[in-house]
Amino acid sequence: MARQRSQALSKRHIKILEVLESYQEENGFPPTIREIGSRAGISSTSVVNYYLEQLVGHGYIERAGNTSRGVRLVKPLAAARRAIEGLLRVRLLGRIAAGKPLPVPASDFDLYDEESGIDIPTSLLPARERKQLYALEVDGNSMIDAMVNDGDLVILRPTKHAENGEMVAAWLYDQEATTLKFFFRENGHIRLQPANPAYEPLLLDGDALEIQGKVVMVIRQFRGLAA
């Protein structure tokens, strides 16, 4: 199971850089925020600003304060395109409990639009793991001894089957809830094992749950120390 710590440029970043480059070439001066959004297909100026600030952080552009046309490219677009080669876009679909099973209403998945997701270098994943992946945000601390903390992201491959010792997302029929645990089939039942001694394993009949996916990667979310 691979681990990823950094986030690369997305296709939307590249689209904004393309707009900046083409507009500058056509007009001899940079576009406004609204013009960037119009050409990039982004209706919200706050979203445009969000991506621009990320591009500043990556060193691809500079911004001159609050000037309307104060955005300037400082790296060639070709460098940005090279930065996304070999990246796989994975949609972020919702949350999953790593603790006591947490009900996940259908509306929870509506919190994430089509643009919500993360980019993963394909070099970190075997070829067989690169199709139909999705991401879930971890809610809880039952898997902390497996280096999966509250707020981390897990990347899963959809599957109905699991081998002993694999980390899975399991749907519990009677509780109408999902949980993230290690999977074991033993003595005629299923054991869903947490990785935290404060939590008890779940012992279930095989027909009491459904495997929904196998974890293939964990993306740590680092947070600063509280003041």
N, C-alpha and C positions, 0 to 999 in steps of 0.2 A: 504494500500500500504506500503510494508516494505521498510526499508532502510538498506544498507550495507556499511560499511566503511573500512573493512580490506580484504586483499586478502590472501587466504590460499595456501598451496602447490597444484600443479597440478600433473596430471599423468606423465607429462614429467619430473618434478622434481624427482618423485619417480623412474622413469626409470634410470635417471642419477645416483641416489644413489645406485640402484641395480647394475649398471655397476661398480661403485667404489668398492662396497663390494665384488662382485664376482671376479673382476680382482685382488684385493688385496689378496684374499684367494688363487687364482690360482698361482700368481706369487711372492707374498711376498713383492711387492712394488706397488705404485699407477700407474695408467695409465697416458699417456700424454693426452693433449686436443684432439688431432686427434683420439687417440684410444677411448676416451670417445664418441666422435661424431660417430665413425664408429659403435660401439656397440649399441649406443642409436638411430641410424638411423637419425642423424643430420649431414648434409653435411657441414654446415658453422661453422667454429671455433668461429666466433664472437657470434653466437647464443649459442654455448656451454658455452662460457665465461659469457654471459648474465645470463644463468640459474645458473651457478656456483656462481656468485656474489649474486644472490638471496638466494641461499642455505647458503652462508656465513652469510647473513643478518638474516636468520632464525635460525642460530646457529647449523646447521647440519654438516657443514664442516669447515675446516680451510685451508687457502692457504699460502704457503711459498713464498711470493714475485713472481718473474717471473720464478721460478724453473720449469723445464719441468714436473717433476713428484711430484709437491709440494702440491697435494690435499690430505687432510686427513679427514676421517670421525670422527666426535666427538660425534655423537648421533647414537644409534642403528637404523637400518633401520625400525624395528618394530614400533618405535615411529613416524617415518615419515608416515608409512602406516596408523597408527591410525589417523594422522592429516588430511587425505583426506577422511576418512569414512564419508559418508553422504553428500558429495559434488556433486553438479550438474554442469557439464560443459556447458556453454552457449556461442554460437558463436557470435562474434562481426561482424555485417554485413555491417555497413556503418554509415552515418550521417543522422540526421533529424533536420529540422529547428524548432527552438523555437523562432520565430520572424516572419518576413515576409516569406511566403512560399518560399522554396529554391528548385530549380530543382535538381533532383538527377539522373544523367546519369547512364546508366547501368554499365559503366566501374567503377563507384565508388565502387561497391561491389567487384570488383576484387582487391581492395587495401588490402583485408584481406584474408589471406590464411587459410588453414584448421586448423592450430594450433592457430589462433587468437581467443581469447575468455577469459572468466573469470569463476572462480569457485565460486559457491554460496552454502552455507549450506542449505540443503533441509529443515532443521528445521525452516527456515525463511519463507517458502512458504507452503500454504495449498496444500494437495495432488492434488487437481484439477488443480493447477497452474504449475505443474512441467513438463508438456509435451510440446514439440515443442517451447520452449522459444527461444528468440533471443535478442541480445543487439544492441542498436544504440547509437552513440555519439551525444550529444545535441549541436547544433550550434545556438547560440542566447540567448537572455535574456527575452523573452516574458513570461516565466513561473517562474520568480524568486520569486514571492510571494507564489508560491507553493513549494519553496525550490528545484527548478530545475534550475541550473545555466549552463552557457556556459561551455562546456567541460565535464559535468557530463555524466554518462551512464544511460540509461533507459532500463529496462528489460521488454519485451513485450510478451504477449501471442497472437498468431494469432487469429483474430476473425473478422467477418464481421458485428457484431452487438455490440452496446454499449448502456448503460443506461445513463440517464441524470446525469451529474456530474462526469462521468468517464473521465480520461485522456487518450487520444487516439492518435495514428498516423493515419492521414487522408491523402488520396491521392486526390488532386484536379484535376479533369479531364481537365478543360480548361487551367489551368496553367502548367500542367504536373509537379507538384511539391508536395512534402510532407510537412506536418506541424504537430507540436505537440501542442495540445490544449485540453481544457475541452470541452466535447460534451454535447449539449442540443438540444432536439427536441421540438419545440414550434411554435404555430401559423402557422402551415403549412410549416415551413422551418427549417433548421438546423443552430444553432448558435455554432460556434467554438470560445470559450472564452479564451483569454489569461489571465495570472495571473500577469499582469503588467499594471498599469494605463497608461503607455506611448503608449500602443498598443490598437487599436480598435478591437472589435470582428468581425469575418467574418460571414456574413449572406448569406446562400446558400440554393438553392433548394436541396431536398433530392437526386436527380439524378445527382448532380454536384460533388459529392464526393463519395469516397469509404473508409470505415473504414478498416484499415489493421492490427491493433493490439491494445490491451489495455495494458496500463502500470501497471505492478504488483510490480515493485521495482525500486527505484532510488539509484544509487551508486554515492556518492559524490566524486569528484576529488579535493583534497585539494592542494593548491598552497602556496608557501611561499610568504612573502611580498617582493615587489620589492625594490632594493637597492636605 
